[in-house]
Amino acid sequence: MRVVEHWREKQNARMYDGFARRFPMYRLTSADLVRCAGLQPDSEVLDLACGTGVTTEAILAELGPTGRVTAVDASAAMLQIAAERVQDPRVTWLEAPAEHVATAVNAGFSHVVCNSAIWQMQVPEVAAAISALLAPHGRFACSVGTNRQPDGSSAHPPRKPSLHDLMRAYAVIDHNFVFQPSSRARRLMNDDGIRDQLEAGGLNVVRTEYLEYAFDPDQTYAWSQIPIFTAHFTGLSYEQRMDALDKAWTRLDPHAQPPSRWAILVAEPRP
């Protein structure tokens, strides 16, 4: 099952929204993403993969009365929650896959933003669509996980196992899980891979900002309970995955939680 199909499930949408409202992770990354995008009060913004509206709210906070947001997501379940949560006349909600967004909206956006989702897409196709939709001198900003520290240097691998490491160990031991790493995931789940794919699609990355956030282990545990974020444990039921998660939680050293590291890439259409 493709990632987008999981996002169409109502349970994922409901649990994701509950997490996003309870914990600060997506609000913090949204605020920094919007800051790096450099919005103006009258900006026309495309919020790509808007989810349940957390980033849309951050965009609206920067816009004046004449600013506008078109918030797009491929999941009707996510959009339904977003429209209920964020009732603002400056927002238009639209269901469409990111790869086809250029045929769903009119060009002329001053900014396009995408928070914590770009690696789930066919990035060169999406980059080409963004290039076609941006106005002259328009700007695209996206956030992606990274192993780099705020100064740009590579972070040292953690000395103790993370919650995910322990969960995978229990999945193997107790549920005969066979780990099959994805070469595409390795390529796209970092800023270098995303930068290459954006440039292959016609965008020039003009700026990268590295950020890190210190999150409570409870947040990581709650995030891991959202079904889509453990869907890569192929062949295991949700109940089996949660059994492995709960056992991992009992063994986790609360001081072993590394900071959550992100890169914000800012790009412009190639002349």
LOSEDREN-864682 format. One record per atom (N, C-alpha, C): residue in one letter; x, y, z. Coordinates in steps of 0.2 Angstrom, whole numbers, plus 5000, padded with zeros to 4 digits. Layout:
AXYZ;...
! end
This chain:
M500449945000;M500050005000;M500450065000;R500350114996;R500750174995;R500550215002;V501050265003;V500950305009;V500350345009;V500150375003;V499550415002;V498950375004;E498950305003;E498350275004;E498250265012;H498750255016;H498750255023;H498450325026;W498650375023;W498350445025;W497650455024;R497350415019;R496650425018;R496250385023;E496550345028;E496150305033;E495950355038;K495350355041;K495150405046;K495450395052;Q495650335054;Q496050325060;Q496750365060;N497050355055;N497750395054;N497550475055;A497050495052;A496950565052;A496750595059;R496350555062;R496050575069;R496650565074;M497050515074;M497650515078;M498150565077;Y498250575071;Y498750625069;Y498550695071;D497950715070;D497750775073;D497750785080;G497550725084;G497650725091;G498350735094;F498750705090;F499450715092;F499750785090;A499550815085;A499750875083;A499450935087;R498950925090;R498650975095;R498850965102;R499150905104;R499350895110;R500050905111;F500450895106;F501250895106;F501450955102;P502050985103;P502251045099;P502651035093;M502750965091;M503250955086;M503050995079;Y502450975077;Y502251005070;Y502051085071;R501851105076;R501851175077;R502451215077;L502951185080;L503651215080;L503951215073;T503951155069;T504251155063;T503851195058;S503151205059;S502751245055;S502951315055;A503051345062;A503251415063;A503951425060;D504451385060;D505051395057;D505051385050;L504651345047;L504551345040;L504251405037;V503751435040;V503451495038;V503951555038;R504351555044;R504851605045;R505351605039;C505551545037;C506051535032;C505751555025;A505151545024;A504851555018;A504851635016;G504751675022;G504751745021;G504151775018;L503551755021;L502951775019;L502851845020;Q502451875016;Q502151945017;Q501451945018;P501152005021;P500452005023;P500051995017;D500252005011;D499751995005;D499951935001;S500351895004;S500551835000;S500051784998;E500151754992;E499651704990;E500051634991;V499851594996;V500251534998;V499851474996;L500251424993;L500051354993;L500351314998;D499851285002;D500151245008;D500051175005;L500551145003;L500551075000;L500651015005;A500150975005;A500150915010;A499950955017;C499350985017;C499251025023;C499050985029;G498850925028;G498650885033;G498050905037;T498050915043;T497450935047;T497451015049;G497951045045;G497951115046;G498351155050;V498851115053;V499351145058;V499751205054;T500051185049;T500451235045;T500051285042;T499451275040;T498951325038;T498851375043;E498751355049;E498651405055;E499351455055;A499851425055;A500551465055;A500551515049;I500351495043;I500351535038;I499851595039;L499251575041;L498751625042;L498951685047;A499351655052;A499551705057;A500051755055;E500351745049;E500851795046;E500451835040;L499851815038;L499551855033;L499051905035;G498951955031;G498552015033;G497851995030;P497352045030;P496752025027;P496652005020;T497152035016;T497152015009;T497551955007;G497951925012;G498251865010;G497851805009;R498051755006;R497651695004;R498051635005;V497751575007;V498051515007;V497651465003;T497951424999;T497551364996;T497951304999;A497551265003;A497851215007;A497651145003;V498051105001;V497951054997;V498250985001;D497850935000;D498050875003;D497650814999;A498050754999;A497750704995;A497250664999;S497150675005;S496750635010;S496150675012;A495550655010;A494850685012;A494850685019;A495050635022;A494950625030;A495350685033;M495950695031;M496350745034;M496050815033;L495850825026;L495550895025;L494850905029;Q494450855030;Q493850865034;Q494050895041;I494550865044;I494750885050;I494950955050;A495450965045;A495751035044;A495151085043;A494651075039;A494151125038;A493751135044;E493651085048;E493251095055;E493651135060;R494351125060;R494751155064;R494951225063;V495051245056;V495251305054;V494751335050;Q494351375053;Q493751415049;Q493951485048;D494251495042;D494551565040;D494351575033;P494051635031;P493851645024;P494451655020;R495051665022;R495651665018;R495851605016;V495551545018;V495851475016;V495351445011;T495651415006;T495251365001;T495551295002;W495151255004;W495351185005;W495251144998;L495751104996;L495651064990;L495950994991;E495650944988;E495850874988;E496250864982;A496850844982;A497250834976;A497950804978;P498150754974;P498850734976;P499350784974;A499950784977;A500450834976;A500650834969;E500750774966;E501050764959;E500550794954;H499950804955;H499450834951;H499150904952;V499550934957;V499250994959;V499251054954;A499751044949;A499751104944;A499151104940;T498751044939;T498151044935;T497551054940;A497651064946;A497051074951;A496951144953;V497551194952;V497451264954;V497751304949;N497651364949;N497951414945;N498651434947;A499051454942;A499751474944;A499751544947;G500251564950;G500351634952;G500451644960;F500651584963;F500751584970;F501451624971;S501451664977;S502051694979;S502451644983;H502151594986;H502551554990;H502151484990;V502551434990;V502351364991;V502751334997;V502351305002;V502651275008;V502451205008;C502851165011;C502751095012;C503051065019;N502651055024;N502951035031;N502950965032;S503550935033;S503650865035;S503250815031;A503350825024;A502950775020;A503250765013;I503750805011;I504050805004;I504350735002;W504650705007;W504950635005;W504450585004;Q503750595005;Q503250545003;Q503050554996;M503250604993;M503050614986;M503550594981;Q503250594974;Q503750594969;Q504050654968;V504650674971;V504850734972;V505050774965;P505350744960;P505450784954;P504850804951;E504350764951;E503650784948;E503350844952;V503350834958;V503150894962;V503550954961;A504150954961;A504551004960;A504451044953;A504251004948;A504051034942;A503451064942;A502951034946;A502351064947;A502351134951;I502751134956;I502851194960;I503151254955;S503651234951;S503951284947;S503451314942;A502951274940;A502451294935;A501951344939;L501851334946;L501351374949;L501651434953;L502351434954;L502551494957;L502551554952;A502451614955;A502451674951;A503251694950;P503451744946;P504151764946;P504351784952;H504951764954;H505251774960;H504951744966;G504551694965;G504151654970;G504651604974;R504451574979;R504851544983;R504551474986;F504851424986;F504651364989;F505051344995;A504751325001;A505051305007;A504851235009;C505251195011;C505051125014;C505451105019;S505251065024;S505651035029;S505650965029;V506250935031;V506450865030;V506950845036;G506850785038;G507350765043;G508050765041;T508550775045;T509250775044;T509650745049;N510250725048;N510750705053;N511250765055;R511050825052;R511550875053;R511350925059;Q511850945063;Q511750995068;Q511551065066;P511351115070;P511251175068;P511751215064;D512451195066;D512951225062;D513151195056;G512751145054;G512851105047;G513351045048;S513651035054;S514050975054;S513650915056;S513950855054;S513550795055;S513550775062;A512950755064;A512850735071;A513150665073;H513450655078;H513750585080;H513150535081;P513250475079;P512650425080;P512550425088;P511950415090;P511750405097;P512150345100;R512350345106;R512650285109;R512150235112;K511550255113;K511050215116;K510550205111;P510150145111;P509650135106;P509050175107;S508750195102;S508150245102;S507550195103;L506950235104;L506350195105;L506250155098;H506350185093;H506250145086;H506750085086;D507350095088;D507850035088;D507549975092;L507349995098;L507149945103;L506449915100;M506049955097;M505449925094;M505549875089;R506049895085;R506149845079;R506449785082;A506849785087;A507149725090;A506649675093;Y506149705097;Y505549665099;Y505149645094;A505049675088;A504649655083;A504949595079;V505649595079;V506049535076;V505949475081;I506049485088;I506149435092;I505449405094;D504949445095;D504249415097;D503749405091;H503949435085;H503449435080;H503749415073;N504349395073;N504649365067;N504749415062;F504749485063;F504849535058;F505449525055;V505449535048;V506049535044;V506149605041;F506649645043;F506749715041;F507049715034;Q506649755030;Q506849765023;Q506949835021;P507549865022;P507749935021;P507549955014;S507250015013;S507050035006;S507650085004;S507950074998;S508450114995;S508150184994;R507450194992;R507150254991;R507050294997;A506850255002;A506750295009;A507450325011;R507950285011;R508650305013;R508850365009;R508650365002;R508850424998;R508450485000;L507850485001;L507450535002;L507250565009;M507450525014;M507350535021;M507950585024;N508250625020;N508750665022;N508750725017;D509050785020;D509050845016;D509450835009;D510050795009;D510450795003;D510050754998;G509650704999;G509250674994;G508650714992;I508350754996;I507850794994;I508050854990;R508650884991;R508950934988;R509150914980;D509350854980;D509550824973;D508850814969;Q508350794972;Q507750774969;Q507350844967;L507450894971;L507150954969;L507450984963;E508150984963;E508551014958;E508350974951;A508250904952;A508150874946;A507450894943;G507050914947;G506350934945;G506351014943;G506851044943;G506851114940;G506851174946;L507051154952;L507051204957;L507851214959;N508051274961;N508651284963;N508651294971;V508951254975;V508951264982;V509451324984;V509151374986;V509651434987;V509851444995;R509451414999;R509651415006;R509451355010;T509851335015;T509651285019;T509751305027;E509351295031;E509351305038;E509251245042;Y509751235046;Y509751175051;Y509451185058;L509051145060;L508651165067;L508651095070;E508651105077;E508551045081;E508051065087;Y507651015089;Y507151025094;Y507250975099;A507250985106;A507250935111;A506550925113;F506350855112;F505650835113;F505650785118;D505150785122;D505050735128;D504950665125;P505250615128;P505150545125;P504350525125;D503950555129;D503250545128;D502950565121;Q503250615119;Q503050635112;Q503250585107;T503850555107;T504050505102;T503550445103;Y503450425109;Y502950365110;Y502250375107;A501950435108;A501350455106;A501350455098;W501850485095;W501950485088;W501950415085;S502350375088;S502350305086;S501750265086;Q501250285090;Q500550255090;Q500150275084;I500350325081;I499950335075;I500050285069;P499550245067;P499750185063;P500150195057;I500150255054;I500550265048;I501250265049;F501450285055;F502150295056;F502550225058;T502150175059;T502450105060;T502250065054;A501950085049;A501650045043;A502250005040;H502850035041;H503450005037;H503649935041;F503349925046;F503449855049;F502949805046;T503149795039;T502749755035;T502549685037;G501949665037;G501749605039;G501449595046;L501549645050;L501349645057;L500749685058;S500249665062;S499649695063;S499749755067;Y499249805068;Y499349865072;Y499449835079;E499149785081;E499149765088;E499849735090;Q500149695085;Q500849675086;Q501349735086;R501249785082;R501749835082;R501649875089;M501049885091;M500949915098;M501249875103;D501249805103;D501549765108;D502249775108;A502649775102;A503349795102;A503449865104;L503049915103;L503149975105;L503149985113;D502649955116;D502549955123;D503149925126;K503349865124;K503949835127;K504549875126;A504649905120;A505249955119;A505250015124;W504650035125;W504550095130;W504750075137;T504650015139;T504849995146;T505649995146;R505949985141;R506749975141;R507050045139;L506750095137;L507050155134;L507350195140;D507950215139;D508250265143;D508050335142;P507650365146;P507350425144;P507950485142;H508550465144;H509050515143;H509350495136;A509150445133;A509450425126;A509050455120;Q508550495122;Q508150525116;Q508650585113;P508850575107;P509250625104;P508750685101;P509050745100;P508650795098;P508350775091;S507750805089;S507450795083;S507750845078;R508050825073;R508450875068;R508150875062;W508050945060;W507750955053;W508151005049;A508051005043;A508251045038;A507751085034;I507751145034;I507251185030;I507651205023;L507351185018;L507651195011;L507251255008;V507551305006;V507151355002;V507451354995;A506951354990;A507151354983;A506751404979;E507051414973;E506651454968;E506651424961;P506251444957;P506251414950;P506851424946;R507051374943;R507651394939;R507451434933;P507851484932;P507751534926;P507751504920;
! end
